[in-house]
Every structure is written in C-alpha cells, then in structure tokens.
Amino acid sequence: MSKLTITTFLSLDGVMQAPGAPKEDPSGNFGHGGWMFPHVDADFGRFMTEVFAKADAFLLGRRTYEIFAAHWPRVTDPADPIAGTLNKLPKYVASKTLEKAEWSGTTVIRDVVSEVAKLKQLYSRDVQVHGSATRRSMVGSGYSCVSRSRRRSGRVRQEENRRNGTE
C-alpha cells in the first residue's frame, strides 16, 4: 500500500502559492509570482529530486494540473529528474469541472476520497500531491498524509517587498 504524500511551497508567513513564474498563479490577486525561485539552491534541487524519486503516481488539483500541463510536457529530456518522472508516471486530477486531460497518462477523477483509496492499494510507493487544492479535499477523509514543505522566511519576503517597492 502506498503513502499519500503532499509537497507544497509555503512561506513562514503562510503564503501557499505556485512558486514558478511571475504570472503562473495570480489567484487571490497574488502579486508576487515567482517568489521562490530566486532562492533556489543546490539543496533545494537535491530535495526535489529525492521527492520525485519516491513517486509511483501523482494526484493533482485542477489548477496545479493546468500549471504543470502548460510546462512539463514540453520538457522532454528523460534524464531530467522532475520532467522525466512527471511525463512518464500516471497523473490523476481531482476536478469537478475539468472535462478532459490532454497531458499523456492523465486521468480525471471526480470522487477523490474513494479514488484515493483505490490508488493507495494500486501503488506501493508514494502517490504524491503537489499543490494545495487537492489537499483540502482530503481533510476529514480519514487518510493520513506525509507532508513535505519548503518554507521561505518572512524576512526574505520583507526583503523582496522592499526591493519591489510593495511593502
């Protein structure tokens, strides 16, 4: 039986938002897109490589799926530890609104709780949740999750705000 694991990017002051490009996730009028990547270092790269090496499948919310599907299928180097894993392993999208998933190896699921029970039986290694929306669906479902987070301190955010004139 697999573990359901959650990987999120969360600042110490509570920001949980897609960390990549400036316009990647503007939900909630978030104006600091790309907040994390100026702080990425070799330790972060090793951490993410280790996380992805433990996966048998991925469980994504619709928004995370849309962000991932807009980028990762275009990264075609099979030696890339993130893209290679995302592109070859099964992906499940928890959504009530997504009609069809175009990314190869992706299945849309509607009943998250019962489907996750099946996924946990189907796989032996991690079924990984990346992002936050799917996690809300799991709260109160009786499933225990292992959470992995990378955090950014409030001081780093304050410094970024000072540099950007958005204090």
BELHU-V351231 format. One record per backbone hydrogen bond with DSSP energy under -1.0 kcal/mol. NH is the residue of the N-H (numbers start at 0). CO is the residue of the C=O. E is the energy in kcal/mol with one decimal. If there is no record, write none. Layout:
nh->NH co->CO e->E
nh->NH co->CO e->E
This chain:
nh->1 co->119 e->-2.5
nh->4 co->126 e->-2.1
nh->5 co->145 e->-3.3
nh->6 co->128 e->-3.0
nh->7 co->147 e->-1.9
nh->9 co->149 e->-2.0
nh->10 co->14 e->-2.4
nh->11 co->151 e->-4.2
nh->13 co->10 e->-2.1
nh->23 co->20 e->-1.8
nh->28 co->25 e->-1.1
nh->34 co->31 e->-1.0
nh->38 co->35 e->-2.7
nh->39 co->36 e->-1.2
nh->44 co->40 e->-2.1
nh->45 co->41 e->-2.4
nh->46 co->42 e->-2.6
nh->47 co->43 e->-2.7
nh->48 co->44 e->-2.3
nh->49 co->45 e->-2.5
nh->50 co->46 e->-2.3
nh->51 co->47 e->-2.7
nh->52 co->48 e->-1.8
nh->53 co->50 e->-1.4
nh->54 co->51 e->-1.4
nh->55 co->125 e->-3.2
nh->56 co->125 e->-1.4
nh->57 co->89 e->-2.0
nh->58 co->127 e->-3.2
nh->59 co->91 e->-3.2
nh->64 co->60 e->-2.9
nh->65 co->61 e->-2.8
nh->66 co->62 e->-2.2
nh->67 co->63 e->-3.1
nh->68 co->64 e->-3.6
nh->69 co->65 e->-1.2
nh->70 co->67 e->-1.5
nh->71 co->67 e->-2.3
nh->73 co->70 e->-1.6
nh->74 co->71 e->-1.4
nh->79 co->76 e->-1.9
nh->83 co->79 e->-2.4
nh->85 co->81 e->-2.9
nh->86 co->82 e->-2.9
nh->87 co->83 e->-1.3
nh->88 co->84 e->-2.3
nh->90 co->104 e->-2.7
nh->91 co->57 e->-2.8
nh->92 co->106 e->-2.7
nh->93 co->59 e->-2.8
nh->94 co->108 e->-2.2
nh->105 co->102 e->-1.2
nh->106 co->90 e->-2.5
nh->108 co->92 e->-3.2
nh->111 co->109 e->-1.2
nh->114 co->110 e->-2.4
nh->115 co->111 e->-2.8
nh->116 co->112 e->-1.6
nh->117 co->113 e->-1.6
nh->118 co->114 e->-2.7
nh->119 co->115 e->-2.8
nh->120 co->116 e->-1.1
nh->121 co->117 e->-2.0
nh->122 co->118 e->-2.0
nh->125 co->53 e->-1.7
nh->126 co->2 e->-2.9
nh->127 co->56 e->-2.7
nh->128 co->4 e->-3.7
nh->130 co->6 e->-1.7
nh->135 co->131 e->-1.2
nh->137 co->133 e->-1.0
nh->138 co->134 e->-1.0
nh->140 co->137 e->-2.4
nh->145 co->3 e->-1.9
nh->147 co->5 e->-4.1
nh->149 co->7 e->-1.4
nh->156 co->152 e->-1.8
nh->157 co->153 e->-2.7
nh->158 co->154 e->-2.4
nh->159 co->155 e->-2.4
nh->160 co->156 e->-2.7
nh->161 co->157 e->-2.5
nh->162 co->158 e->-2.5
nh->163 co->159 e->-2.4
nh->165 co->160 e->-2.6
